[in-house]
Amino acid sequence: MIRFNCCKCGQKMSAEDYALGRTIKCPNCNNPQEVPAPEADVPQAQEFFSEFSLLDAQSLEAAEGGDDSEPAKGLLKFLSPSVRRTVILLSVMLGVLAIVGIILHYALRDPWEEQDGPRIVMLEEEARKAMHHCDYSSAVEKYEEILRLAAGRSAKNEELAAALLRANAQITEARIGHVQRVSSEFWRSNEAYIRQAMTQADEHARNRRDEQALELINQV
């Protein structure tokens, strides 16, 4: 006996072995169906997907027209008991895994990320803006506060980890820019005094050389 399903409506059909290759009509939808070669038994998981994909269209419409609050029950009643148990078991396992994942997510997260993470992200964004406007002094202050809050710890949160990575990469550039800015401002504010001191030093050196020359002449 060859057992198979209608390719149109999913109706279970059977035919004698000698009918292999012949065309018969589905008793449910009258669709012409060629009797296929017998197939070996499929695993339970494959049986589940096969039955689920061949659900009767009319039965699905009837299930959808029922109580919207229980759609799963409307679908499950059209599956075989073994497949139904598999669906229920998988649903329970997925629910348990989701709960365990949520618990682990909060259990493994460091408290400092919750406490200081938002401020670090905000400070890093402000520091980047300060760098863009060449305000190196402000950028250095913010980067140093970020490193103080992080205290060398790594972050599991992706946004926080990216902010820490950028802060560590930019703080050296910010410090160099700050030193250059301070040096430039010091030179501008003391340029006249520095030039005067250099001029006096040159005059002193010339006077000293003149005195030494006179001493040599007198000795001769």
C-alpha positions as CSV (number, residue, x, y, z in Angstrom):
1,M,0.0,0.0,0.0
2,I,1.4,3.4,-1.0
3,R,0.4,6.3,1.3
4,F,0.9,10.0,0.3
5,N,-0.7,13.4,0.6
6,C,-2.6,15.4,-2.0
7,C,-0.3,18.1,-3.4
8,K,-3.1,20.7,-3.4
9,C,-5.1,20.3,-0.2
10,G,-2.9,17.9,1.9
11,Q,-5.5,15.2,2.1
12,K,-4.0,11.9,3.1
13,M,-4.4,9.3,0.3
14,S,-3.5,5.7,-0.3
15,A,-3.3,3.4,-3.4
16,E,-2.3,-0.1,-4.1
17,D,1.3,-0.8,-5.2
18,Y,0.2,-1.6,-8.7
19,A,-1.2,1.9,-9.1
20,L,2.3,3.4,-9.0
21,G,2.6,6.1,-11.6
22,R,-1.1,6.2,-12.4
23,T,-3.3,9.3,-11.9
24,I,-6.1,9.3,-9.4
25,K,-8.3,12.0,-8.0
26,C,-8.2,13.3,-4.5
27,P,-11.4,12.4,-2.7
28,N,-11.4,15.8,-1.0
29,C,-10.7,18.3,-3.8
30,N,-10.9,16.1,-6.9
31,N,-7.4,17.3,-7.9
32,P,-5.7,14.8,-10.3
33,Q,-2.7,13.3,-8.4
34,E,-0.1,10.9,-9.7
35,V,0.6,8.1,-7.4
36,P,4.3,8.6,-6.3
37,A,6.8,6.0,-5.4
38,P,6.7,5.0,-1.7
39,E,9.0,6.9,0.6
40,A,11.0,5.7,3.6
41,D,9.9,6.7,7.0
42,V,11.0,10.2,7.9
43,P,12.2,11.4,11.2
44,Q,9.8,13.1,13.6
45,A,11.2,16.6,13.0
46,Q,10.8,16.2,9.2
47,E,7.3,14.8,9.7
48,F,6.4,17.9,11.7
49,F,7.5,20.3,9.0
50,S,5.8,18.2,6.3
51,E,2.5,18.1,8.1
52,F,2.7,21.8,9.1
53,S,3.3,22.8,5.5
54,L,0.4,20.7,4.2
55,L,-2.3,21.9,6.6
56,D,-5.7,22.1,5.0
57,A,-6.4,25.6,3.7
58,Q,-10.0,25.4,4.7
59,S,-9.1,24.2,8.2
60,L,-6.8,27.1,8.6
61,E,-9.5,29.6,7.5
62,A,-11.8,28.0,10.0
63,A,-9.2,28.3,12.7
64,E,-8.6,32.0,11.9
65,G,-12.3,32.7,12.0
66,G,-12.5,31.4,15.5
67,D,-11.4,33.0,18.8
68,D,-8.4,35.3,18.1
69,S,-7.1,34.8,21.6
70,E,-6.3,31.1,21.0
71,P,-4.8,30.9,17.5
72,A,-2.3,28.3,18.6
73,K,-5.0,25.9,19.7
74,G,-6.7,26.2,16.3
75,L,-3.5,25.2,14.6
76,L,-2.4,22.5,16.9
77,K,-5.6,20.5,16.6
78,F,-4.8,19.8,13.0
79,L,-1.5,18.2,13.8
80,S,-0.8,14.6,14.8
81,P,-0.4,13.9,18.6
82,S,3.4,13.3,18.2
83,V,3.9,16.5,16.2
84,R,1.7,18.4,18.7
85,R,3.8,17.2,21.6
86,T,7.0,18.3,19.7
87,V,5.5,21.8,19.2
88,I,4.6,22.2,22.8
89,L,8.0,20.9,24.0
90,L,9.8,23.3,21.7
91,S,7.7,26.2,22.8
92,V,8.4,25.4,26.5
93,M,12.1,25.1,25.8
94,L,12.3,28.4,23.9
95,G,10.5,30.1,26.7
96,V,12.9,28.7,29.3
97,L,15.9,29.7,27.2
98,A,14.6,33.2,26.8
99,I,14.1,33.6,30.5
100,V,17.6,32.2,31.3
101,G,19.1,34.5,28.7
102,I,17.5,37.6,30.3
103,I,18.6,36.5,33.8
104,L,22.2,35.9,32.6
105,H,22.2,39.2,30.7
106,Y,21.5,41.2,33.9
107,A,23.5,38.9,36.2
108,L,26.8,39.1,34.1
109,R,26.6,42.9,33.6
110,D,28.9,44.9,35.8
111,P,27.2,47.4,38.1
112,W,29.6,50.2,37.1
113,E,28.3,50.1,33.5
114,E,24.8,50.8,34.8
115,Q,26.1,53.6,37.1
116,D,28.8,55.3,35.0
117,G,28.2,54.1,31.5
118,P,25.7,56.8,30.4
119,R,28.0,59.6,31.8
120,I,31.0,58.1,30.0
121,V,29.2,58.0,26.7
122,M,28.0,61.6,27.2
123,L,31.6,62.8,28.1
124,E,33.1,61.1,25.1
125,E,30.7,62.7,22.8
126,E,31.4,66.2,24.3
127,A,35.1,65.5,24.1
128,R,34.9,64.8,20.4
129,K,33.0,68.0,19.8
130,A,35.7,69.9,21.8
131,M,38.4,68.3,19.7
132,H,36.5,69.4,16.5
133,H,36.6,73.0,17.8
134,C,40.3,72.7,18.8
135,D,39.3,73.2,22.5
136,Y,42.0,70.8,23.6
137,S,41.9,71.8,27.3
138,S,38.3,70.8,27.7
139,A,38.8,67.6,25.7
140,V,41.7,66.5,27.9
141,E,39.6,67.1,31.1
142,K,36.7,65.0,29.7
143,Y,39.0,62.2,28.5
144,E,40.8,62.1,31.8
145,E,37.4,61.9,33.7
146,I,36.4,59.0,31.4
147,L,39.5,57.1,32.2
148,R,39.1,57.8,35.9
149,L,35.5,56.5,35.8
150,A,36.5,53.4,33.8
151,A,39.5,52.7,35.9
152,G,41.0,50.3,33.4
153,R,37.9,48.1,33.2
154,S,36.5,46.7,30.0
155,A,32.8,47.1,29.1
156,K,30.4,44.5,27.8
157,N,28.0,47.1,26.5
158,E,28.9,47.7,22.8
159,E,28.2,51.5,22.9
160,L,30.2,52.0,26.1
161,A,33.1,49.8,24.8
162,A,33.3,51.9,21.6
163,A,33.3,55.1,23.7
164,L,36.2,53.9,25.8
165,L,38.1,52.7,22.8
166,R,37.8,56.2,21.2
167,A,38.7,57.9,24.4
168,N,41.9,55.9,24.8
169,A,42.8,56.6,21.2
170,Q,42.2,60.3,21.3
171,I,43.5,61.4,24.7
172,T,47.2,61.5,23.6
173,E,46.3,63.7,20.6
174,A,44.3,66.0,22.9
175,R,47.2,66.3,25.3
176,I,49.6,67.2,22.5
177,G,47.2,69.8,21.2
178,H,46.8,71.2,24.6
179,V,50.6,71.6,25.2
180,Q,51.0,73.2,21.8
181,R,48.2,75.6,22.5
182,V,49.6,76.6,25.9
183,S,53.1,77.1,24.4
184,S,51.7,79.2,21.7
185,E,49.7,81.3,24.1
186,F,52.7,81.7,26.4
187,W,54.9,82.9,23.5
188,R,52.3,85.4,22.3
189,S,51.7,86.8,25.8
190,N,55.5,87.1,26.6
191,E,56.9,87.7,23.1
192,A,58.0,91.2,23.9
193,Y,59.7,90.3,27.1
194,I,61.4,87.3,25.5
195,R,62.7,89.3,22.6
196,Q,64.0,92.0,25.0
197,A,65.8,89.4,27.1
198,M,67.4,87.9,24.0
199,T,68.5,91.3,22.8
200,Q,70.1,92.1,26.2
201,A,71.8,88.8,26.2
202,D,73.3,89.5,22.7
203,E,74.5,93.0,23.8
204,H,76.1,91.5,26.9
205,A,77.9,89.0,24.8
206,R,79.2,91.6,22.5
207,N,80.3,93.8,25.3
208,R,82.0,90.9,26.9
209,R,83.8,90.1,23.7
210,D,84.9,93.8,23.3
211,E,86.3,93.8,26.9
212,Q,88.3,90.7,26.2
213,A,89.6,92.2,23.0
214,L,90.8,95.3,24.8
215,E,92.5,93.3,27.5
216,L,94.5,91.4,24.7
217,I,95.5,94.7,23.1
218,N,96.7,96.1,26.4
219,Q,98.8,93.0,27.0
220,V,100.6,93.5,23.7
